[in-house]
Amino acid sequence: MKSFDAIIIGGGHNGLVAAGLLAKAGRQVVVLEASDAVGGGARTREFHPGYRTSGLAHIVNRLAPEVISELGLDTSLFTSDMAATVVLDAEKGPAVLRGAYGESLDGVSPSEAEAFAKMRSKLMMQAGILGRFLGKRPPRPGETSLGEFFDLGMTGLSLVGKGRDEARDFARMALMNVADIADEYLGDSRLKALVAFDAVLGIHLGPRSPTSLLGLYYRLTGTALGAKGGQFLPRGGMGSLAQALEQAARKHGVEIRLETPVSRILSERGKVQGVVLAGGEELRAALVVSAIHPVATLRNLVAPGEVDTHLSMSLKHVRSKGDAAKLHLALSKVPQFKGVSAADLRGRLVIARSVRHVEEAFNPSKYGEFSSDPVMEITIPSLVDTSFAPAGGAVLSAVVQYAPYDLREGWEVGKPKFLGAIMASLEQYAPGIGESVVGSELLTPVDIERQFHMPGGHWHHGELQVDQLLLNRPTFGVSGYDTPLEGLYLASAGSHPGGGISGLPGRNAARHILSRRAA
């Protein structure tokens, strides 16, 4: 029976970050990963003979600078140039956002570019205020430390320092819907559609749903290549980022075991003792960090007597059913999108014609139906890394909404129909693309659940909505990374601050653990 200082359950990016930081602080750490590779949703994989792509996430837009510096990540393994965002329009032609979330625009009028710059400045400022909380443990009533009071005070002062009008605007806008904000500032339907799409990407909301602006704030708190709102397609796919994290963890002494699922967390008298592996082997540690779905951790791995009735009930109400699908196409040639230059094909392409298009794509999902006219985010990663496809070929990767986990007709029946709707939409913007398809993979939320061990197929491990954020993430009883079981901590996207490839849940959890153990 082997003993460690800390056992990390799950080798996704947050698990690797937590492991690396704990090992850097001198702990003997082992990571237990159920699959045959680390990275979780941030993996690169072959989906058709000769064609590779990132499994789920396919764009880097929020990897925390603190994670890079504290772990000493070798960013040369995965970084590439800043990617543009191209909003497709079959009639008007595309609108192109360059720099970090549209620092400059192509394809729109000077007056519209000025209006967008004004809105961008406002949203960046407001997102920055909220962003102060992302890299810290969320404050909890009755447990707020002097340092946390100071942080809250500084946040308030930073807002007051912007002036009375800015403070009033922040209070007015914070819980608004994104469609109303787009209407306040913009006239171009393409730009309105983009901010609406980005606000609800991966979230069960439409742009006219109350609080949907929070999703756009969350997007704009992300950093890439040193710029807030920046983005790039990683060379080698997301798996190259996972490789860099693995390399950093091993450098600090972390042991990583693949194909090693955990069947049970051992405990005695309310304290963690270690874990039992699926094969029956026991590993001992007084510290266990779960970087898998928090509900799966507490309901499936922890002994029932360690979770009280109130917490057990609240875990049942955590909303974690995905609404987004992932499409991979193996193509015999590079697709040509109307009006898009060869250089801009290396960026992010968005199909969202208007706010109404995004809203009407969302509406069927409320009733267990997929969108017949979906909205989507498209990349062509083989243009960034030519090893992803055979010579002359290409890979298209797309996040498609909306695809409800609980499809009323069932995904065995619905998947071919949904794929047909997606291809019909792509054909409008890239005529002839269907003729070049040599293979395809459509991952519905049910497939995502099965292949990536994500309950509900939700890559955020829970809805990013106001009632499941900050001190309510994943639910109040286990927010702040602690659990009722002494020595067990949560560190996945289901904990604060949430999903996306940031590494912050893992970093925050590790820092919290180290601060408590040092006290």
C-alpha positions as CSV (number, residue, x, y, z in Angstrom):
1,M,0.0,0.0,0.0
2,K,1.7,3.2,-1.2
3,S,1.3,6.5,0.5
4,F,1.5,10.1,-0.9
5,D,1.1,13.6,0.5
6,A,-1.6,14.3,-2.0
7,I,-3.7,12.3,-4.5
8,I,-5.2,14.2,-7.5
9,I,-8.3,12.5,-9.1
10,G,-8.4,13.5,-12.8
11,G,-5.6,14.5,-15.1
12,G,-7.5,17.3,-16.9
13,H,-5.8,20.7,-17.1
14,N,-7.1,21.7,-13.6
15,G,-5.8,18.5,-12.1
16,L,-2.4,19.0,-13.6
17,V,-2.2,22.6,-12.4
18,A,-3.2,21.7,-8.9
19,A,-0.7,18.8,-8.9
20,G,2.1,20.9,-10.2
21,L,1.6,23.6,-7.6
22,L,1.3,21.2,-4.7
23,A,4.4,19.4,-5.8
24,K,6.3,22.6,-6.3
25,A,5.5,23.4,-2.7
26,G,7.3,20.1,-1.7
27,R,4.4,17.7,-1.5
28,Q,4.7,14.1,-2.9
29,V,1.8,14.0,-5.5
30,V,0.2,11.4,-7.7
31,V,-2.3,12.1,-10.4
32,L,-4.8,9.4,-11.2
33,E,-6.3,9.6,-14.7
34,A,-9.0,7.2,-15.9
35,S,-8.3,7.5,-19.6
36,D,-5.2,6.8,-21.6
37,A,-4.0,10.4,-21.8
38,V,-4.0,13.5,-19.7
39,G,-5.8,16.7,-20.7
40,G,-9.5,15.8,-20.4
41,G,-11.4,17.9,-22.9
42,A,-8.1,19.6,-23.8
43,R,-6.8,16.6,-25.8
44,T,-5.7,16.2,-29.4
45,R,-7.0,13.0,-31.0
46,E,-7.4,11.3,-34.3
47,F,-11.1,11.2,-35.3
48,H,-10.7,9.8,-38.8
49,P,-7.7,7.9,-40.3
50,G,-5.0,10.6,-41.0
51,Y,-7.0,13.5,-39.5
52,R,-6.5,14.9,-35.9
53,T,-8.1,17.7,-34.0
54,S,-8.8,19.0,-30.4
55,G,-11.4,16.9,-28.7
56,L,-13.6,19.7,-27.1
57,A,-12.0,23.1,-26.6
58,H,-10.2,24.3,-29.7
59,I,-9.3,27.9,-28.9
60,V,-7.1,29.3,-26.1
61,N,-8.6,32.5,-24.8
62,R,-8.4,32.4,-21.0
63,L,-5.3,30.5,-19.9
64,A,-4.3,32.4,-16.7
65,P,-1.0,34.2,-16.8
66,E,-0.5,33.2,-13.2
67,V,-0.7,29.5,-14.2
68,I,1.9,30.0,-16.9
69,S,4.4,31.8,-14.6
70,E,3.9,29.8,-11.4
71,L,4.3,26.4,-13.1
72,G,6.9,27.7,-15.6
73,L,5.0,26.4,-18.6
74,D,6.9,26.1,-21.9
75,T,4.5,28.1,-24.0
76,S,6.6,27.5,-27.1
77,L,4.9,24.1,-27.3
78,F,1.5,25.5,-28.2
79,T,1.4,29.3,-28.8
80,S,0.7,30.7,-32.3
81,D,-0.4,34.1,-33.6
82,M,-3.4,36.1,-32.4
83,A,-6.4,34.9,-34.2
84,A,-9.1,37.1,-35.8
85,T,-12.8,36.5,-35.4
86,V,-14.8,36.5,-38.6
87,V,-18.5,36.9,-38.4
88,L,-19.9,35.3,-41.6
89,D,-22.7,36.8,-43.6
90,A,-23.7,35.4,-47.0
91,E,-25.1,38.7,-48.2
92,K,-23.2,41.5,-46.6
93,G,-19.8,39.7,-46.5
94,P,-17.9,39.1,-43.3
95,A,-17.2,41.5,-40.4
96,V,-13.7,40.9,-39.0
97,L,-12.5,41.6,-35.5
98,R,-8.7,41.9,-35.2
99,G,-6.5,42.1,-32.1
100,A,-7.9,41.3,-28.7
101,Y,-11.7,41.1,-29.3
102,G,-11.9,43.8,-32.0
103,E,-9.3,46.3,-31.2
104,S,-9.7,47.1,-34.9
105,L,-12.5,46.1,-37.3
106,D,-12.7,45.4,-41.0
107,G,-15.9,45.2,-43.1
108,V,-18.0,47.7,-41.1
109,S,-18.6,51.4,-41.4
110,P,-16.4,53.9,-39.5
111,S,-19.3,55.0,-37.4
112,E,-20.1,51.3,-36.5
113,A,-16.4,50.7,-35.7
114,E,-16.5,53.7,-33.4
115,A,-19.7,52.5,-31.7
116,F,-18.1,49.0,-31.2
117,A,-15.0,50.6,-29.7
118,K,-17.1,52.5,-27.2
119,M,-19.0,49.3,-26.2
120,R,-15.8,47.3,-26.1
121,S,-14.2,49.8,-23.7
122,K,-17.2,49.8,-21.4
123,L,-17.4,46.0,-21.3
124,M,-13.7,45.5,-20.8
125,M,-13.7,47.8,-17.9
126,Q,-16.7,46.1,-16.3
127,A,-15.3,42.7,-16.9
128,G,-12.1,43.7,-15.3
129,I,-13.9,44.6,-12.1
130,L,-15.5,41.1,-12.0
131,G,-12.2,39.5,-13.1
132,R,-10.6,40.6,-9.8
133,F,-12.5,37.7,-8.1
134,L,-11.5,34.9,-10.6
135,G,-8.0,34.3,-9.3
136,K,-9.1,34.1,-5.6
137,R,-11.2,31.9,-3.4
138,P,-14.8,33.2,-3.5
139,P,-15.7,35.1,-0.3
140,R,-18.1,33.2,2.0
141,P,-20.4,35.0,4.5
142,G,-19.1,34.6,8.0
143,E,-15.7,33.3,6.8
144,T,-14.3,36.4,5.2
145,S,-10.7,37.1,6.1
146,L,-9.1,40.5,6.6
147,G,-7.4,40.1,3.3
148,E,-10.7,39.2,1.5
149,F,-12.3,42.3,3.1
150,F,-9.4,44.3,1.7
151,D,-9.9,42.9,-1.8
152,L,-13.6,43.6,-1.7
153,G,-12.9,47.1,-0.6
154,M,-10.3,47.7,-3.4
155,T,-12.8,46.4,-5.9
156,G,-15.3,48.9,-4.7
157,L,-12.8,51.7,-4.8
158,S,-11.7,50.8,-8.3
159,L,-15.3,51.2,-9.4
160,V,-15.9,54.4,-7.5
161,G,-12.7,55.7,-9.0
162,K,-14.2,55.4,-12.4
163,G,-16.8,58.0,-11.5
164,R,-20.4,58.1,-10.6
165,D,-21.7,57.5,-14.1
166,E,-19.5,54.4,-14.5
167,A,-20.6,53.0,-11.2
168,R,-24.2,53.6,-12.0
169,D,-23.8,52.0,-15.4
170,F,-22.2,48.9,-13.9
171,A,-25.0,48.5,-11.5
172,R,-27.5,48.9,-14.3
173,M,-25.8,46.5,-16.8
174,A,-24.5,43.7,-14.7
175,L,-27.6,41.6,-14.7
176,M,-29.0,42.7,-18.0
177,N,-29.5,40.6,-21.1
178,V,-26.8,40.9,-23.8
179,A,-29.3,41.7,-26.6
180,D,-30.4,44.9,-24.9
181,I,-26.8,46.0,-24.5
182,A,-26.0,45.2,-28.2
183,D,-29.0,47.3,-29.2
184,E,-27.8,50.2,-27.1
185,Y,-24.5,50.5,-28.8
186,L,-24.6,48.8,-32.2
187,G,-26.5,49.0,-35.5
188,D,-24.7,46.3,-37.5
189,S,-26.5,42.9,-37.2
190,R,-23.3,41.0,-37.5
191,L,-21.6,42.6,-34.5
192,K,-24.8,42.3,-32.5
193,A,-25.0,38.7,-33.3
194,L,-21.4,38.1,-32.3
195,V,-21.6,39.5,-28.8
196,A,-24.9,37.7,-28.4
197,F,-23.3,34.4,-29.5
198,D,-20.2,34.8,-27.3
199,A,-22.4,35.6,-24.3
200,V,-24.3,32.3,-24.4
201,L,-21.7,30.0,-25.9
202,G,-21.8,26.8,-23.8
203,I,-24.6,28.2,-21.6
204,H,-28.3,27.3,-21.5
205,L,-29.5,30.8,-22.2
206,G,-30.5,32.9,-25.1
207,P,-29.3,36.4,-25.7
208,R,-32.7,37.8,-24.4
209,S,-32.5,35.8,-21.2
210,P,-32.0,37.9,-18.1
211,T,-28.3,38.0,-16.9
212,S,-27.0,36.7,-20.2
213,L,-24.5,39.6,-20.3
214,L,-22.6,37.8,-17.6
215,G,-21.4,35.3,-20.1
216,L,-19.8,38.0,-22.2
217,Y,-18.1,39.4,-19.1
218,Y,-16.7,36.0,-18.4
219,R,-15.4,35.7,-22.0
220,L,-13.7,39.1,-21.7
221,T,-11.9,38.3,-18.5
222,G,-9.8,35.8,-20.4
223,T,-6.3,36.5,-21.4
224,A,-4.3,35.2,-24.3
225,L,-0.8,36.3,-25.5
226,G,-0.9,38.9,-22.8
227,A,-4.1,40.6,-24.0
228,K,-7.5,40.6,-22.4
229,G,-10.0,39.2,-24.9
230,G,-7.2,37.7,-27.0
231,Q,-7.4,34.3,-28.6
232,F,-5.2,31.9,-30.6
233,L,-5.5,28.4,-32.1
234,P,-2.8,26.3,-30.4
235,R,-0.2,24.5,-32.6
236,G,-0.6,20.8,-32.0
237,G,-4.2,21.4,-30.8
238,M,-5.2,21.6,-27.2
239,G,-3.2,18.5,-26.5
240,S,0.0,20.5,-26.8
241,L,-1.2,22.7,-23.9
242,A,-1.9,19.5,-21.9
243,Q,1.6,18.3,-22.8
244,A,3.1,21.5,-21.5
245,L,1.1,21.1,-18.2
246,E,2.1,17.5,-17.9
247,Q,5.8,18.4,-18.6
248,A,5.6,21.1,-15.9
249,A,4.0,18.8,-13.3
250,R,6.6,16.0,-13.9
251,K,9.4,18.6,-13.6
252,H,8.1,19.4,-10.1
253,G,8.1,15.7,-9.2
254,V,4.4,14.7,-9.9
255,E,3.8,11.0,-10.6
256,I,1.1,10.5,-13.3
257,R,-0.8,7.2,-13.7
258,L,-2.9,6.7,-16.7
259,E,-5.8,4.3,-17.1
260,T,-6.2,4.4,-13.4
261,P,-9.8,5.1,-12.4
262,V,-10.8,5.7,-8.8
263,S,-13.7,3.7,-7.4
264,R,-13.9,5.1,-3.9
265,I,-12.5,7.8,-1.6
266,L,-11.5,6.3,1.7
267,S,-12.4,8.1,4.9
268,E,-12.7,7.5,8.6
269,R,-14.4,9.7,11.2
270,G,-14.9,12.5,8.7
271,K,-11.2,12.6,7.5
272,V,-9.8,11.4,4.2
273,Q,-7.6,8.4,4.3
274,G,-6.9,7.9,0.6
275,V,-8.6,6.2,-2.4
276,V,-9.4,2.7,-3.7
277,L,-8.6,2.1,-7.4
278,A,-10.9,0.3,-9.7
279,G,-8.6,-2.7,-9.6
280,G,-8.8,-2.8,-5.8
281,E,-5.5,-1.3,-4.9
282,E,-5.5,1.3,-2.1
283,L,-3.4,4.4,-2.1
284,R,-3.1,6.4,1.1
285,A,-3.0,10.2,1.6
286,A,-4.5,12.7,4.0
287,L,-5.1,15.0,1.1
288,V,-7.3,14.2,-1.9
289,V,-8.1,16.8,-4.6
290,S,-10.8,15.9,-7.0
291,A,-10.5,17.6,-10.4
292,I,-13.4,15.7,-11.9
293,H,-17.1,16.8,-11.8
294,P,-18.0,17.8,-8.2
295,V,-21.3,16.1,-8.2
296,A,-19.8,12.8,-9.4
297,T,-17.1,13.2,-6.7
298,L,-19.5,13.7,-3.8
299,R,-22.3,11.4,-4.9
300,N,-20.3,8.5,-6.4
301,L,-16.9,8.4,-4.7
302,V,-17.6,9.6,-1.2
303,A,-19.3,7.3,1.4
304,P,-23.0,8.3,1.7
305,G,-22.6,9.0,5.4
306,E,-20.1,11.7,4.8
307,V,-22.5,13.9,2.9
308,D,-25.4,15.3,4.9
309,T,-29.0,15.3,3.6
310,H,-29.1,19.1,2.9
311,L,-25.9,19.0,0.8
312,S,-27.1,15.8,-0.9
313,M,-30.3,17.5,-1.9
314,S,-28.6,20.7,-3.1
315,L,-26.2,18.6,-5.3
316,K,-29.3,17.1,-7.0
317,H,-30.2,20.6,-8.1
318,V,-26.9,21.5,-9.7
319,R,-27.7,22.1,-13.4
320,S,-25.1,20.3,-15.5
321,K,-26.7,19.2,-18.8
322,G,-24.9,20.4,-21.9
323,D,-26.4,22.3,-24.8
324,A,-23.5,22.4,-27.2
325,A,-22.2,19.8,-29.7
326,K,-18.8,19.4,-31.2
327,L,-18.4,18.7,-34.9
328,H,-15.2,17.5,-36.6
329,L,-15.0,17.2,-40.4
330,A,-12.2,15.5,-42.4
331,L,-12.0,17.3,-45.7
332,S,-10.2,16.5,-48.9
333,K,-9.4,20.2,-49.4
334,V,-9.4,23.5,-47.5
335,P,-13.0,24.9,-47.5
336,Q,-13.6,28.3,-49.1
337,F,-15.9,30.6,-47.1
338,K,-17.5,33.4,-49.0
339,G,-15.5,36.6,-48.7
340,V,-13.0,35.3,-46.2
341,S,-9.3,35.7,-47.1
342,A,-6.8,32.8,-46.8
343,A,-5.2,34.5,-43.8
344,D,-8.5,35.0,-41.9
345,L,-9.4,31.3,-42.4
346,R,-6.7,30.7,-39.8
347,G,-8.9,32.4,-37.2
348,R,-12.3,31.9,-35.7
349,L,-15.4,31.9,-37.9
350,V,-18.8,32.5,-36.4
351,I,-22.1,31.7,-38.0
352,A,-24.7,33.9,-36.3
353,R,-26.7,36.2,-38.6
354,S,-28.4,38.3,-35.9
355,V,-29.5,38.4,-32.3
356,R,-32.8,36.9,-33.5
357,H,-31.0,34.0,-35.1
358,V,-29.2,33.2,-31.8
359,E,-32.4,33.5,-29.9
360,E,-34.4,31.3,-32.3
361,A,-31.6,28.7,-32.2
362,F,-31.9,28.6,-28.4
363,N,-35.7,28.3,-28.3
364,P,-36.1,24.7,-29.3
365,S,-33.6,23.5,-26.7
366,K,-36.0,24.6,-24.0
367,Y,-38.4,21.9,-25.2
368,G,-35.9,19.1,-25.8
369,E,-35.3,19.8,-29.5
370,F,-32.2,20.7,-31.4
371,S,-31.8,23.8,-33.5
372,S,-32.8,23.3,-37.1
373,D,-30.8,26.5,-38.0
374,P,-27.9,26.3,-35.6
375,V,-25.3,28.9,-34.6
376,M,-21.7,27.8,-34.5
377,E,-18.0,28.7,-33.9
378,I,-15.7,27.2,-36.5
379,T,-11.9,26.8,-36.7
380,I,-9.7,25.1,-39.3
381,P,-6.8,23.9,-37.1
382,S,-5.0,22.1,-40.0
383,L,-4.1,25.6,-41.3
384,V,-2.2,26.2,-38.1
385,D,-0.7,22.7,-37.8
386,T,-0.4,20.9,-41.2
387,S,0.1,17.6,-39.4
388,F,-3.6,17.5,-38.6
389,A,-4.6,16.4,-42.2
390,P,-3.0,14.6,-45.1
391,A,-1.4,16.8,-47.8
392,G,-4.0,18.9,-49.5
393,G,-6.7,18.0,-46.9
394,A,-8.1,20.0,-44.0
395,V,-9.9,19.6,-40.7
396,L,-12.9,21.7,-39.7
397,S,-13.8,21.9,-36.0
398,A,-17.0,23.5,-34.8
399,V,-18.9,24.1,-31.6
400,V,-22.6,24.0,-32.5
401,Q,-25.6,25.2,-30.5
402,Y,-28.1,24.2,-29.5
403,A,-28.1,20.5,-28.8
404,P,-29.9,19.6,-25.6
405,Y,-28.6,16.6,-23.6
406,D,-32.2,15.3,-23.1
407,L,-33.2,15.3,-26.7
408,R,-36.9,14.4,-26.8
409,E,-36.6,12.0,-29.7
410,G,-33.3,10.6,-28.5
411,W,-29.9,11.2,-30.0
412,E,-29.8,7.9,-31.9
413,V,-32.6,9.2,-34.0
414,G,-31.8,12.9,-33.8
415,K,-28.0,12.9,-34.5
416,P,-28.3,12.3,-38.3
417,K,-30.9,15.0,-38.6
418,F,-28.9,17.5,-36.6
419,L,-25.8,16.7,-38.7
420,G,-27.9,17.4,-41.8
421,A,-29.0,20.8,-40.4
422,I,-25.4,21.7,-39.6
423,M,-24.1,20.8,-43.1
424,A,-27.0,22.7,-44.7
425,S,-25.9,25.8,-42.7
426,L,-22.2,25.3,-43.6
427,E,-23.1,25.0,-47.3
428,Q,-24.6,28.5,-47.3
429,Y,-21.3,30.0,-46.3
430,A,-18.9,27.5,-47.9
431,P,-20.6,26.2,-51.1
432,G,-19.5,22.7,-52.0
433,I,-18.1,21.8,-48.6
434,G,-20.2,18.7,-48.4
435,E,-18.6,17.3,-51.5
436,S,-15.2,17.4,-49.8
437,V,-16.2,15.5,-46.6
438,V,-14.3,12.2,-46.3
439,G,-15.2,11.6,-42.7
440,S,-17.1,13.3,-39.8
441,E,-17.6,13.0,-36.1
442,L,-20.5,14.7,-34.3
443,L,-20.2,14.7,-30.5
444,T,-23.6,15.4,-28.8
445,P,-23.7,16.1,-25.0
446,V,-24.4,12.4,-24.5
447,D,-21.3,11.5,-26.5
448,I,-19.3,14.1,-24.6
449,E,-20.5,12.6,-21.3
450,R,-19.4,9.1,-22.4
451,Q,-16.1,9.9,-24.0
452,F,-14.8,12.6,-21.7
453,H,-16.4,11.4,-18.4
454,M,-18.3,14.6,-18.0
455,P,-21.7,14.1,-16.4
456,G,-24.4,15.7,-18.5
457,G,-21.9,16.4,-21.3
458,H,-21.4,19.9,-19.9
459,W,-17.8,21.0,-20.4
460,H,-18.1,23.7,-17.7
461,H,-19.1,21.0,-15.2
462,G,-22.2,23.0,-14.4
463,E,-24.1,26.0,-15.8
464,L,-22.3,29.3,-15.8
465,Q,-25.4,31.2,-14.6
466,V,-25.7,33.7,-11.7
467,D,-27.1,31.2,-9.2
468,Q,-24.1,28.8,-9.9
469,L,-21.3,31.2,-9.7
470,L,-18.9,32.5,-6.9
471,L,-20.1,31.3,-3.5
472,N,-22.7,29.1,-5.1
473,R,-20.4,27.2,-7.4
474,P,-21.1,24.3,-7.5
475,T,-23.4,24.8,-4.6
476,F,-23.1,26.8,-1.4
477,G,-22.2,23.9,0.9
478,V,-19.1,23.1,-1.1
479,S,-18.0,26.4,-2.6
480,G,-14.5,27.6,-2.0
481,Y,-13.0,24.2,-2.8
482,D,-13.7,22.7,0.7
483,T,-16.0,19.8,1.4
484,P,-17.5,18.4,4.6
485,L,-14.8,15.6,4.5
486,E,-11.6,16.9,6.0
487,G,-8.8,16.6,3.5
488,L,-11.0,16.4,0.4
489,Y,-11.0,19.4,-1.9
490,L,-12.7,20.2,-5.3
491,A,-10.7,21.7,-8.1
492,S,-12.6,21.1,-11.4
493,A,-14.4,23.5,-13.7
494,G,-17.4,22.9,-11.5
495,S,-15.8,25.0,-8.8
496,H,-15.1,28.7,-8.9
497,P,-14.5,30.5,-11.2
498,G,-15.8,28.0,-13.8
499,G,-15.1,26.4,-17.1
500,G,-12.8,27.2,-20.0
501,I,-9.1,26.4,-20.2
502,S,-7.9,28.8,-17.6
503,G,-6.4,26.5,-14.9
504,L,-7.8,28.8,-12.2
505,P,-9.9,26.3,-10.4
506,G,-6.9,24.1,-10.0
507,R,-4.6,27.0,-9.1
508,N,-7.0,28.5,-6.6
509,A,-7.7,25.2,-4.9
510,A,-3.9,24.4,-4.6
511,R,-3.3,27.9,-3.1
512,H,-6.2,27.5,-0.7
513,I,-4.9,24.1,0.4
514,L,-1.3,25.4,1.0
515,S,-2.6,28.4,2.9
516,R,-4.6,26.1,5.2
517,R,-1.9,23.6,5.7
518,A,0.6,26.4,6.5
519,A,-1.7,28.0,9.1
